[in-house]
Amino acid sequence: MGNTVSYRIRELHLACAAFYVDARLVRLSGRWIASADTHDGPSLGYGDTAFAALWMALAPFDGVIDELLTTVPDDALSG
């Protein structure tokens, strides 16, 4: 039998006053990868923490990133 890789994709629905953003987080080999939907397609982020990866993926939403991050569930950013 080959190696089996198991991971959990965390789906997030983030909101600010003007719109919402769907995002996903996954941890692979000790690193975090995030994807956020934008009008130009997906925006990707990566980092040693879920927060860092999500912050990078939300870069196209500069100006409302802090507001979007306030809607992240408390348990979504834990390892």
QUIBEL-V720612 format. One line per field, one symbol per residue. ss: DSSP state (h for helix, s for strand, l for the rest). burial: I if it has 9 or more other ideal C-beta (glycine too) atoms within 8 Angstrom, else O. A space follows every 10 residues. Layout:
# QUIBEL-V720612
ss: ???
burial: ???
This chain:
# QUIBEL-V720612
ss: llllllllls ssssslllls ssssssssll ssssssssll sssssssllh hhhhhhhlhh hlllhhhhhl lllhhhhll
burial: OOOOOOOOOI OIOIOIOOOO IIIIIIIOOO IIIIIIOIOO OOIIIIIOOI OIIIIIIIIO IOOIIOIIIO IIOOOIIOO
